[in-house]
Amino acid sequence: MTGEGRAGAEDELRELPGGEAVERFCGHLVVERGASAHTVRAYRDDLAAYLRWAKRAGVSPLKATYRQLRRYLAELDRARYARTTIKRHMSSLRSFFRWANKTGLTSNDPASVLQAPKADRRLPKTVAVDDTRRLLAVYGPTDAEGNPREQTPAEMRDAALLEFLFSCGARVSEASGLLVAWVNFPEREVKVFGKRAKERIVPLSRQGALAMRRYLDEARPELLGDKQSDYFFVSNRGNQMKPDGIRKMFKRALAAAGLDESLSPHALRHSFATDLLEGGADLRSVQDMLGHASLSTTQIYTHVSPDRLKKIHGLAHPRA
């Protein structure tokens, strides 16, 4: 959304009953919880949808009862929203009403007893080993067959970016916000700041370190020109490489590699975690490297593929 579009959305929110309270809540998310702009925008959009419904239904948004909130969630269900989307809306309502109750804007917290719809458990999309090799070769110094190729400064950057995402299991926002000072080449480790400004140190693979060092020494000065920047990854104009720019680059790389273009950069993060666990890493270490607050979030990567199950069965079962 453009700056003008965001301003329009915020103006609409302020005109809705309860809109001022939602804006105060969004301010709380930024100041007290260190939430990212993306997170704040998601909360604002979810709560704006609730306020619009409350206005249509003749419900006072800050005095809603448990039954009225259930009516709202049921309307989302009738509109055929995905269960995960309904669950997210409910989570936004819970956080908002908990804050409103603590700050005295409401006398009760009806959202605290809402029950989330049971979400379909979906295994995360990953990129197969051979496909990952093809993807990383798109902008690399050698093609998928190992033939040397000339790289432009932008291609060196994109090759380093892809290697970084796969090497560290980093989020796109973490790659965008990475500073030069946070990359420790001698120790081959990187400091990243994840959700809620949570800091973690992640090892960097040898190949990832080589690609990033080459980009830093040879390509980044070309991209910066006369500009100065603390950000590690910079755009063709020498500015911070924003998340949307990284996602667009990833889509171009998928197309060039002939891979499924519905994949997102997060698929490399999923592949990173899955490969570590299948290689014998313990769950707690993977949790730390991914920056997950809860171990239960990391446990989804403990899934075992059907082919791997067959292999284990063939090795272990006496009548296999």
Secondary structure, 3 states (H helix, E strand, C coil): CCHHHHHHHHHHHHHCCCHHHHHHHHHHHHHCCCCCHHHHHHHHHHHHHHHHHHHHHCCCHHHCCHHHHHHHHHHHHHCCCCHHHHHHHHHHHHHHHHHHHHCCCCCCCHHHHCCCCCCCCCCCCCCCHHHHHHHHHCCCCECCCCCECCCCHHHHHHHHHHHHHHHHCCCHHHHHCCEHHHEECCCCEEEEECHHHCEEEEECCHHHHHHHHHHHHHHHHHHHCCCCCCECCECCCCCECCHHHHHHHHHHHHHHHCCCCCCCCHHHHHHHHHHHHHCCCCHHHHHHHHCCCCHHHHHHHHCCCHHHHHHHHHHHCCCC
